[in-house]
Structures are given as structure tokens and as C-alpha cells.
Amino acid sequence: MAKTGVSVNQPLEYVIEAGKNLEFELKQIEDEGLPFLKKAERSIYCINESLKQIKQFVITQQFQSQDDEILFFKEIKPSIYSKLIFFVKVFHIESKRPDGSDTTRLFLMISFLSEASLISGYLLTHTYLT
């Protein structure tokens, strides 16, 4: 994560700036044109690093007011964690998906069409059940 020019005396501003830097980094990852799995992996790493830095800063600094602390824990931190949850889910979905080779796609399409044909035939034969 890029260094912020925010004063150490202002924790909320530091956290907001760190969130902006994270958004910028995630946008850069998105623009690189990588496969979804690689994007998700790099995004997860980036978010985790950002969360570590924010956590370390928040542990060592106190918020100026209770409202700032509430804003951090109710809005800012959950918005960062929601991105982490999203990319973890994308990673799990993409990692379980078969590779994108033409042979695999053709095999899957034939299998799906075959199953659909069997189901259609069953439904036509047993129309009295519907």
C-alpha cells in the first residue's frame, strides 16, 4: 500500500486515506487484464496488507472522538472487509471452475445438452405427472 501523507495525529483521516489507496490499488489490479482467479488472489493479498497496516495504526493511535471511532468500526472497516469477503468468494468459485480450454467447454456443453435431452424426454413421456 502506498504511504499516505496524513498526519499521525489524525487517525480517522489516515484510515480514510488508506481506504482510498486500497481502492486505487484494486482498480489497478482490475485494469491489468489478468484472469479472474489471479485478480482475486492479488486483491485478497492487497486487502489483507491494507487491513494489517490499518490495524497496526489503530492499535497505536487513539481516535480524536468517539464519533470517529464509531464511524471507523461501523462503516469504514466493514466496507473493507466486505471487499475481502467478495474476493474470497470469487477466488473459491473460480478455483473450482474447470479450465477454459475449448475441449473442456465442448465436453461440458455436450454433457449439459445430453442431460437436458434426457430430462425433456422424461417430461414428454410422463406428461400426466405435470
Stockholm file with secondary structure:
# STOCKHOLM 1.0

chainA/1-130         MAKTGVSVNQPLEYVIEAGKNLEFELKQIEDEGLPFLKKAERSIYCINESLKQIKQFVITQQFQSQDDEILFFKEIKPSIYSKLIFFVKVFHIESKRPDGSDTTRLFLMISFLSEASLISGYLLTHTYLT
#=GR chainA/1-130 SS CCCCCCCTTCHHHHHHHHHHHHHHHHHHHHHTTCCHHHHHHHHHHHHHHHHHHHHHHHHHSCCSSHHHHHHIIIIIHHHHHHHHHHHHHHHHHHHHSCCCCHHHHHHHHHHHHHHHHHHHHHHHHTGGGC
#=GC SS_cons         CCCCCCCTTCHHHHHHHHHHHHHHHHHHHHHTTCCHHHHHHHHHHHHHHHHHHHHHHHHHSCCSSHHHHHHIIIIIHHHHHHHHHHHHHHHHHHHHSCCCCHHHHHHHHHHHHHHHHHHHHHHHHTGGGC
//
